[in-house]
Amino acid sequence: MIPAEYAGNERRKGQRALAHIPVRIAQEDGDIVTETLNISRSGAYCQVNDRVELMTKLKVQILLPAARKSQKRSKTIHCRGVVVRCEPSARNGRFDVAIFFNEIAQRDAESINDYVGSCFEQDHA
């Protein structure tokens, strides 16, 4: 039997925001500069030019925009991640990559969660 949280197409527990956020991914082969397609407190989805092997360990730097208008500055988040999916993009010859944040400070995960929540607040305002 499949647990309720895994039923249907959506298996993630946290909300994801569709957002184009600058991200730098450091790996042994060099740095990749791209942007997210979506983000949650536990990971990010983005496109890259070259295939990245599953389970590749990455250093990730995210330039997270201010979550609220009252915040004036963006926040740079440094964390570590691992590639959990890499598939050819159907649109443009690039690769869609899903990164799970396996080492992230609690305050940084909460900052991402606040940002994601603010995106939903703006959609429903």
C-alpha positions in Angstrom: 0.0 0.0 0.0 1.2 3.5 -0.9 1.3 6.0 2.0 -1.1 8.9 1.6 1.7 11.4 1.2 3.0 9.5 -1.8 -0.4 9.1 -3.5 -0.9 10.8 -6.9 1.7 12.6 -8.8 3.0 14.8 -6.0 5.2 13.0 -3.5 6.8 16.0 -1.8 5.7 17.2 1.6 6.8 20.8 1.3 5.4 23.5 -1.0 7.4 24.5 -4.1 7.5 28.0 -5.6 7.9 28.4 -9.4 10.7 30.9 -9.3 13.7 31.9 -11.3 16.4 32.4 -8.6 20.1 32.7 -9.5 22.1 29.7 -8.3 25.7 28.6 -8.6 26.5 24.9 -8.4 30.0 23.8 -7.7 31.1 20.4 -8.6 34.4 18.7 -9.4 34.1 19.5 -13.1 33.7 23.2 -12.4 31.0 25.7 -11.5 27.6 25.9 -13.2 25.7 29.2 -13.1 21.9 28.8 -13.8 18.6 29.6 -12.2 16.0 27.6 -10.5 12.7 26.6 -12.2 11.2 25.8 -8.8 12.5 25.7 -5.2 11.4 24.3 -1.8 13.0 24.2 1.6 14.4 20.7 0.7 15.6 21.2 -2.8 15.7 22.9 -6.2 14.9 22.1 -9.8 16.9 23.8 -12.6 18.3 23.3 -16.1 22.0 22.9 -17.0 23.8 22.5 -20.2 25.5 19.1 -19.5 24.4 15.9 -17.9 25.2 15.6 -14.2 25.4 12.1 -12.8 22.9 10.9 -10.2 24.1 11.2 -6.6 26.8 13.8 -7.5 27.6 15.9 -4.5 27.3 19.6 -5.0 28.0 22.9 -3.2 25.1 25.2 -3.9 24.9 28.9 -3.6 21.4 30.5 -3.9 20.7 34.3 -4.1 17.3 34.2 -2.5 15.2 37.3 -3.1 13.6 39.1 -0.1 10.5 37.2 1.0 8.6 40.3 2.0 8.5 43.8 0.8 9.5 44.9 4.3 12.8 43.0 3.7 15.1 45.1 1.6 17.9 42.7 0.9 18.3 39.3 -0.8 20.0 36.6 1.2 22.8 34.3 0.0 22.4 30.8 1.1 25.2 28.3 1.0 24.4 24.6 1.3 25.3 21.2 0.0 23.1 19.1 -2.2 23.0 15.9 -4.2 21.6 15.2 -7.7 18.5 13.0 -7.4 17.3 13.3 -10.9 18.8 14.4 -14.3 16.8 14.1 -17.5 17.1 15.5 -21.0 14.8 18.5 -21.3 12.1 18.0 -23.9 12.3 21.7 -24.9 15.8 22.8 -25.5 18.5 20.1 -25.5 19.5 21.0 -21.9 19.1 18.8 -18.8 16.5 19.1 -16.0 18.2 18.5 -12.7 16.6 18.0 -9.3 18.9 18.8 -6.3 18.1 17.6 -2.8 19.6 19.8 -0.1 21.2 17.3 2.2 23.2 19.8 4.3 21.5 23.1 4.9 21.4 25.3 8.0 18.0 25.3 9.7 17.8 29.1 9.4 18.5 28.9 5.7 15.9 26.2 5.1 13.4 28.4 7.0 14.4 31.4 4.9 13.6 29.4 1.7 10.3 28.2 3.3 9.4 31.9 4.1 10.2 32.8 0.5 8.0 30.0 -0.9 5.2 30.9 1.4 5.4 34.6 0.3 5.1 33.4 -3.3 1.8 31.7 -2.5 0.6 34.8 -0.5 1.2 37.0 -3.6 -0.7 34.5 -5.8 -3.7 34.7 -3.5 -3.6 38.5 -2.8 
